Amino acid sequence: MIYSVQLRWMFALLCILSLAACGQAPPSAAPTAASLPTSESEVVAQAPDEQATAPPAAMQHVEVLRLPGGDFGLPSPFTYSRGPGFVRMSFIYDTLIWKDSEGFIPWLATEWTVSADGTRWEFTLREGVRWHDGTPLTVDDVVFTFDYLANQPSAVLLGGTLEIISSVEQLDEQRVAIVLEQPYAPFLSNIAGTLPIIPRHIWEEIDEPAQAATLELLIGSGPYQLTQYDQASGAYLYEANQDFWLGTPYVQRIELVPVADALLSLQQGAIDATGISVDSSVTAEVLAPFREPPFAIMSTGGEWNAALHFNLAKGPPYDDVRFRQALAYTIDREELVQRVLLGNGEPGNPGGVAPSSSWYNPDVAAYAVDRERAAALLDEAGYQDTNGDGIRTMPDGQPLDLQLYFDGASMARTAELLRAMLQEVGIPLTLRPNDRPSQDALTADGNYGIAIIGYGGLGGDPDRLRQTFASTSRSRSFSRAHGYANPTFDQLASEQFTTTDEAQRKALVFTMQELLAEDVPVLPLYHPLNMHLYRPEVFAAWYYTPGGIGSGVPIWWNKHAFVTGTQTGLPMRDGL
């Protein structure tokens, strides 16, 4: 389906496709943790003195920035998909606060305070902000946003939870209070910095927003407006909002272009920057030309992973910890790094947190390859080779039938290697490839026994562990662990949720990682290095956002850089 108000762009797109034609790179590295202040009503942040350095006079704006496309849904708060979809949506909609290269910065709110007990947050809105249709953005829109999203099951709340909110109150024409039922440690990152503020006058009469998939409804306050979206090819066209509250955006036009080979497209000038996808098999020789002008490479530790999920709700063999540990001892994660990522990454951390994160516990069970120990665990659990054919059976003698579901476009190599490794200990594996949307739907619904799932956010706030693994979690995410229930883990997850002292919270999170590594409801396989290749002559203000964009999306496309042309601060920009 094509949503369009500018057909002329398709002609330009066809010209680009003659050079290269659909790739999407995943992702990842370094978190920021927000701990609440301890004073009675301490100001957490306020607007800077507009002291950031503006771009050089010779480059007061970039006319067009071309990036790899890929479909992640219409970028409405109700229809986007995954982290890349959130980033696409963030170009259109603003949040109360945002991040630059150093951490949280004012955005729609110029300042905010929090009560001593961490349950009341007050935000002062920026004056003069207007929606794309010219209507003023008001405190009433903020109150409406929280109420509306809380009552919409289709709302995509990336990393956050609105169940913790008791009320949202308008204090005056510029101030709003958000009252929590209890302290919520990641409030800034997972709600204030992630929840898109939407206009009451657009959505108030819409009962089923997920079905309202039209370009005309995408009225935000953000720096860009989506003027074209081609779902089939994954092409998006964004035009700058010339009336943006911070001034005219530095990047005037963002084109997300479908390409078959992102590196070749970068070389040929069809795109101006790209990441590296898991399935691209990029060698040092392939990367070498991009280390020299007119190109450059930035990289950071991986906050994305490919993980082997066991659905414990399906019963044997997945609900037997000895079986899961046996597979962990069997799978050579270092070999996966070398053969899938060609060395550009790290073995997965069984604790579920990226090694680049400050929340990472390096002392969890590592599961160095030990297939003799794996065989002993399988024998002990009753999964034995009873007839000498090299294939194990279930304890009741029935065939051991493992169906491995995965995204066929990006995980085929990983799946093949896993099948070969498991054969070493007599475990047969049948491969079940899917397209990404089907795979996401299948894993979200728990319709699998074992699956490879790729996702980021492992460097963001560690409350992600609670949302993913706690038996009380209401997460509907495709990355949700199914059937796992450990009362000790649940108790720790609940405690860290409300613990605002960072040292105390870190101790809780470290223990949570130890339990996950011991229980192995999920085995992270590898964390790809997060590389970003680009043309500095087109755009040079790239940076990796600490802890990821929003609640942890490990992508380099921060709208702050596109708007300001800088890595820090909020310099006001004049018109072109």
N, C-alpha and C positions, 0 to 999 in steps of 0.2 A: 504494500500500500504506500502511495506517495502523498505526503501532505505538503502543499507547496503554495507559496505566493510569489516565487521567483523562478519561473521556468528557465530563464536565461542561464541559471547556474548549472542546469543539467548539461548544457552545451560545453561549458568549461570542464565539467566533470568527465564528459566523454573524451575530451582531449587528454586529460590526465590518465584515464584508463588505457589510452593507447600506449602509454609508457609502462604502466604496471596496473594490474587490476587486483583481496579481502583478508586482511590479517589483523589479529588483535594480540597484543602482548600482555602476559600477566606480569606480574608485579614484584615491591617491598621495602624500612628500617630505623629507627631510633625513636623512642616514645617520649611523651611528656606526661607526667602525672600531675594532676591538679589536686592538691590537698586544700581543704577549707581553712580559712584564717581562723584564728582563735580569739580575736578581740570581739567585743560586743557587736559592733557593726562596722567591720573594716571594709574600706574600699579596695576591691580586688584589682580593678584596672580602670583607667580612664583614658580619654582621648589624648594621644601624644601631641606635641607642639608642632605637628606637621613638619618634622625635621629630617625626614628621610631624604636622601639625595635623589633628585629627579633624573631621568635619563638624559644623556648628553644632548645638547642643542641640535646636533646633526641628526639625531634620531628621536624626534618628538612623538612618533607613533609608528606602528607597523601596520601596513595596509591590510595584509592577509597572512594568516598563519595556518598552514596545512598540516594536519595530523592524521594518523591512521584511523579509519572508521571501524565499524563493527556495530551490529545492532544490540542495544541494551534497553530497548523499549522507548516509547515516547516519554520524554523527560518531564513528566508530570509527577507530583509527589505521590500519585496513586498508581502509576504504571511503569516506572523505571525498574530496571533489573540490575541486581548486584552493585558492587562498588563503582564500576565504570559508569553505570547508569546514574548513580548518585552524583558523580562529578558532572555529568552532562546536565543534570537537573540544577546543580548549584550555579551554573552560569546564568540561569533565568531567575532563580529565587534566592533571597537572602536569609540569613540566620541572624540571631541577636548578636552573636560574636563570631569570630572567624580565627584563622591562624595565618601567620606569615612564617618566615623561615626560623623564627626564634620562639614562637609559641602563640598564645592567645592575644588577639588584638580586638579593639572595639569594631563593630560593624554597624548593624542597625541600632544597636545600643552604644551610647558614648561612654557610659559608666555603669557599674553595678556594685551592689553591696550584698552581704550575707549576714544573717544573724549568728550569734555565738553558737547556737545549737545546730546550725547548718540546715534549718528547715524552712527558712524564708529568704528568698532572693528577690531583690528589687532592681529593676533595670530602668534606665532613663533613655528614651528613644531619641534618635537624631532628628532634628527639626528639618522640615522641608523635603522629606523623602516622598516621592510619588510612585505610584504604580505605572507600568508601561502605558496605560491608557490615559494617564494624566491625573487620575484620582489620587488625592492625598492618602498616604499610609498613616494609619492612626493606631493608638493603643487598642481601640476596639477590634482592629484586625488581628492583633496579637492574641487577645482574649478569645476571639472567635477561632483562631487557628488551633489553639490547644483543645477547646471544646469540640470542635468538628473532628479533628484527627483522633481524639480519644474515643469517638463513637463510630469510627469508620474502620471496619476490619480489613479493608483493602489498603489502608495507608501503609506505606513502606517506611518503617521506622528503623533506619539503619543503626543498629547498636544501642538504641535507647529504649526506654520504657516509660509510658505515660501513666502506668498504674501507680507509680509512686507519688503522683501529684494529687494533692487534696483540693486545691482551688487556684484559680488565676483571677486576679482582681485588678481593675483599673483604679489607680490612686489619684491621678489627675490627667491632664491632656497629654503629658509626656512620660508618665511613669506607670509601670505595671509591677505587681507583686506576684511571684509564683511561690505558692506555699506547698511544702512537701509533707507527706505523712510521717516521714522519718528522714534523717540525713541520707543523701545519695552521693557517694564519693565521686563518681564520674559525671556529676551534673553538668559541668561546663562543657566537657568534650562530647558527651552523649546526648545532651538535650539542647542546651543553649547554643552550642556550636554545630548542631546537626539538624535540628528541626526547622524545616523551611516555613517561613511566615507567608501565609496565603491571604488573598483579598476576600473579605466577606462578600462584597457585591458581585463577585464572580461565582463563588461556590455555594452560597447560602441556599439556593433553591435546587441544588443538585443532590439527589438522594443516593445515587450510585456513581461516585466519581471515577471508579475504575472503568466504567463503561463510557465515560465522556472523553473519548480519545480524539480530540480535535485540536489543531494548532491554535485556533482562535481563543481557547480557554487558557492558554499558557501565558497568563498575564502575571508577571512578577514585578519585583522592584530591583532585580539584579542588573549586572552590567551588560547583559546580552539578551537578545530576543531570537528565538528560533524561527527562521523564516522558511526552512525546508527540512523535511525528514523523509528519507526513503527507507522504509522498514526492510524491504527485500535485500538491499545492498548494504545497509548500515551506514548510509551517508547522512550527515547532519550539516546544516549551514546556520551559523549564528552571526547576526549583525549587531554592532555595538549600539547600546542605548545611549544616545547622545545627551540625554538629560539625566544620566546617572548621578547620584548624589555626590560622588567623589570627583566628578568631572568627566570629561571625554575619555573613554578607555584607551589605553596605550595601544592595544591590539584592536583594530577596527573590525576585523572579520575573522572568524574561525571556521575553517572548513574541515570536517572529518571525512576523509576520503577513503573509499573502499580500495584496498590494494591487495594483490596476491602475494607479493614479496616485499615486506616493509623495508628491508635493507637496500634492495635494489631500487625501490622507489625513492628512498632517501638519497642514494647516489645520483639518480637521474633528475632530482629536483622536483619530483611529484609531491613529496611531503617534506616537511622541514625538521621533523623530529620523530623518534620512535623508541619504543622499548624493545626488549628481546623476548619472544615467546618461548614457552617450554619446548615446543616441538620443532624449533628452528635449527637445532644442532649447529650452533655458531662456534666455529673454531677460532683460535687466536689469529690465524691467517686471514679469516674473513673479517675480523674486527680491526686488523692492522690499518687499513686505509682510513678508518674513521677516527684514528688517533692523531691524524694529521690534518692541517687546514685543507679545505674549508670546514672540516667537521671537528667535533669534540665529543668526549664521552664523560659522563658523570656516573657514579655508581655508589650504592650504599647497601648495607646488609639486607638480606631478604626477610620481608614481613609477610610473604605469601607462602603457601605450601600446597603440595599435593599430599593428601592424607588417605590412609586406608581406614575406612569406617566399618565397624562391625555393628550390625543391628541386633542387639541383645534381646530385643523383644521377639525375635524370630525363634528363640530357643536354641537347642543344640544344633551345631557345635559352638555358635557364636556367644552363648551365655556362659561358656566355660572359660574361666580366666586362664587355665593351663593351656587350652587350645590357642587363645589369643597370644599368650606369652611365647608359645612355641613358634608361632608365625613371626613374632618379633625377633626371635633368635635366628630364624631362618633367612629373613630378608636382609640382604646386604645393602644397606642404605648408602654407604660410601660408593659402592659399585654403581648404584643408580645415579649418584651425583656425577660420576665420571662418564657413564655411558648415555645418560639422558641429557644432562646439562653440560657435558664435556668439561667438567671441572668448575663451571661457573655457578657455584652454590655451596650449600652445606647440608650434611645429613639432617633429617628431621629430628626435632627435639620431642621425645615422648611425653614431656611435660606440657606440651601444647602452647608454649610461648616462644616467639622468635629469639634466637640467640643474640640478636642485636638489641633487644629490648632491655631496659633497666630493670624490668620485672622478671627477667630470666633467671631460673634456678639451675646452675650448672651441675648440681650434684644429684640429679634424679637418675633412676635406673637407665642405663644407656643401651642395653641389649646388643653388645658386640656379637658379631656372627658366631654362633656355636650350634651347629646342626646336630651334634651328638646330644647336646642338652635338649634341643628341640625334640629330637626323636624320643628321648626319655620321657619328656613331659607328655607327648602324645600317647606313648604306651601307657603311662600311668593313668591318663584320662580315658583309656579304653579305645582310642583310635589306632587300631593296629592293622598290620598287613597279615591277614589270617591265612592266605593261600600262597604267599610267596611271589605274587605277581608284581610286587613293588608299589601297589596302590592300597592305601589304608581304607578302612571301612568305619562306619559309625559303631558305637559300642554295642548296638543291637544287631550288628551284622549287615545292616542296610548300606547301600553305596554312599560314599561321602561325595556329595554333589554340591560344589561351590560354584555359584554363578557370580562372576565379577562384572559389575556394571561400571561404565566409565564413559567419559566424553571422548568419542572416537576421533575427533579432530585434533585433540591436544594430548591425550593420554595413551594412545595406542602403543607407543614404544615402551612406556612404563608398564602397561598391562602385560605385554609379551614377556618382559624381563621377570615380572612377578610370577607368571606361570612357570617359567623355566626354573626359578629358584624354589618354588614350592614343590615341584616335581622331585627335587633332590631329597625331600623327606616323605615322599609318597602321597602328597596331597594334590589331587587333580583339580584343575581350575578351568572352567568354561568361560570364555570371554563374551561379554554382552555389550558391545559399543552402542552409544546413543548420540544424537545431536545434543547440544548444550541445553536448550530449553527443555527437552524431554528428560534429560538427566537431572536437571534441577528440580523438575516437578516430581520425578520418581523418588529422589532422595528426600525432598521436603515431606513427602507423604509416608516415608518409611517403607516403600515397596521394594525392598532389597534385603539380602542377607549380608553381602559384603560389597563395598563400592569404593572406587577412587574418587575423591571429591577435591577439587581445587578451589582455594579461597584465600583471601588476605585478611588483614585486621589483626595479625598476630603481634604487631608492635604497638597497637593502640591500648586503650585502657583494659586492664586484666579482668574487668567484670564480664568480658566476653566469655571467660571460662565458665562463669555461672550460667550465662544465657545458653551456652552450648551444652553443658554437661549436667547441670543440676536437675534432679528429677522433678523439681517444682517449677522449672522454667516453662514459660508459655510461648517460647520462640517457635515461629513457623518457618524458620530459615532452612534452606537446603543443606546447610552445614550442621544442623542440629543433630546431636548424638541421640539415637533411639534406644530405649530400654535400659539405659545405665542408671543405677540407683545405688549410691553409697551414702548412708546417713551422715557419716563423718564429713565427707566432701560437702554435702548439702549444708551442714551446719557452718562450716568454714566459709562457704560461698555466701551465705546469708550474713555472716559477720563482716566480711570484707566489704560488702555492699554499703554498709553504713559507717565503716571505720574511716574517719577523715585524717587521722594521724598516719602519715605516709610510712614511717618505719613499722608501726604496728600492722598496717595493712600489708606491707610487703612480706612480713613473717607469715601471715595467713595465706597469701598467694603462693609463697614458696611451698608450704605444706600441701596446698591444693595440687600443685604440679607433681609433687612426690606421689600423691595418691593416684593421679591420672597415669603416671608412668608405671606404677605397680599394677593397676587394674587394666590398662590398655584397652579402653573402649574405642579408642582411635589411635592409629599409629601414623604420625607424620612421617612422610617418606623423604622429602627434601624441601629445602628453602632456596629457590633460585636467587642468585645475585640480582639486585634491582639495578639494571643498567639503563641509562638514558643517552641515546645518541642524537645529536642535533647539529644544526647549522648556526653558529653564533652570529654570523652576518645577518641572519634573518631575525633571530630573537635570542638574547643571551642572558636573560634574567631568571633562568630556570633555577629551581631549588627543590630539595625534598622536604616536605612538610613534616616537622617532628611528630611522630606518632601517627602519621597518615592524615589525609584530608578528612574532615568531619570526625567521625568516631574511629577512624583508622584505615581509610582507603589508601593503599600503598601505591599511589600514582603521582606523577610529577606535574600534573596539569592543575596547578592551583590558580584559581581565578584572580587572586590577589596580585600575582605576578603579571597576569595578562592585563589587568586594569591599571596598575601603577608603573609597570616596567622596572620595578625594583624588587628586592628580596625582603625588605623590612619597611615598616612604617606605612603611613597613609598620606603621601604627598598629594595635595590637591592639584588637579590637572586642568589646564586651560583648554578651550575649544581648539579645533584644528584650524 
